[in-house]
C-alpha cells in the first residue's frame, strides 16, 4: 500500500487500509484507519479555501491529520523546519 492515492473519482484517497487496521499510535493508543479517515474528513471540512496551509501541530498524529486533510483538498502544506 502506498498511502495517499487517487480514487476513481479523481480525488485523493487517504488510505486503502482496512477500517480496523492500526495506522498510527496516539501515545500508546492505536488509531485505526477508520478513525484517521474520519479525523481527516472532519478537519478538511474546517479548513479555509486557501491555496496554502501552515501546519504547526507538534503532536505527530495531529500533524499527519492536517497534512492528509490538506492533500485531500489539494492545498500546498508548508511545514516548519523544526
C-alpha positions in Angstrom: 0.0 0.0 0.0 1.3 3.4 -0.9 -0.8 5.6 1.4 -2.3 8.6 -0.4 -3.6 7.6 -3.9 -6.1 8.9 -6.4 -9.5 7.3 -6.3 -11.9 6.5 -9.1 -13.5 10.0 -8.9 -10.1 11.7 -9.3 -9.9 12.7 -5.6 -7.2 11.6 -3.3 -8.0 8.6 -1.1 -6.2 8.9 2.2 -5.7 5.2 2.9 -6.6 1.9 1.4 -6.2 0.1 4.7 -9.0 -2.0 6.2 -11.1 0.2 8.5 -9.9 -1.6 11.6 -6.2 -1.6 10.6 -4.0 0.3 13.1 -2.3 3.1 11.1 -0.8 5.2 13.9 -0.3 5.4 17.6 -1.6 8.3 19.7 0.7 7.8 22.6 0.0 4.2 23.4 -3.5 4.2 22.0 -3.9 2.8 18.5 -5.6 4.8 15.8 -7.5 2.8 13.2 -7.7 3.7 9.5 -11.4 4.5 10.0 -10.7 6.9 12.8 -7.9 8.6 10.8 -10.1 9.0 7.8 -12.8 10.4 10.0 -10.4 12.9 11.6 -9.0 13.9 8.2 -12.5 14.4 6.7 -13.7 16.5 9.7 -10.6 18.7 9.6 -10.8 19.1 5.9 -14.3 20.5 6.2 -13.0 23.2 8.6 -10.0 24.3 6.6 -10.4 27.7 4.8 -10.4 27.8 1.0 -6.8 29.0 0.6 -4.0 27.7 -1.6 -1.6 27.2 1.3 -1.8 25.7 4.8 0.8 26.1 7.5 0.9 23.0 9.7 2.2 23.9 13.2 1.0 20.8 15.0 3.6 19.4 17.4 1.7 16.2 18.0 2.6 13.7 15.3 -0.8 12.3 14.8 -2.4 15.7 14.5 0.3 16.7 12.2 -0.4 13.8 9.8 -4.2 14.5 10.0 -3.5 18.1 9.0 -1.2 17.0 6.2 -3.6 14.5 4.8 -6.5 17.0 5.1 -4.6 19.5 3.1 -3.7 16.8 0.5 -7.3 15.8 0.2 -8.2 19.4 -0.5 -5.3 20.0 -3.0 -3.7 22.6 -0.7 0.1 23.1 -0.5 1.3 22.3 3.0 4.0 24.5 4.5 5.8 22.9 7.4 8.2 24.4 9.9 11.9 23.4 9.7 11.9 22.3 13.4 
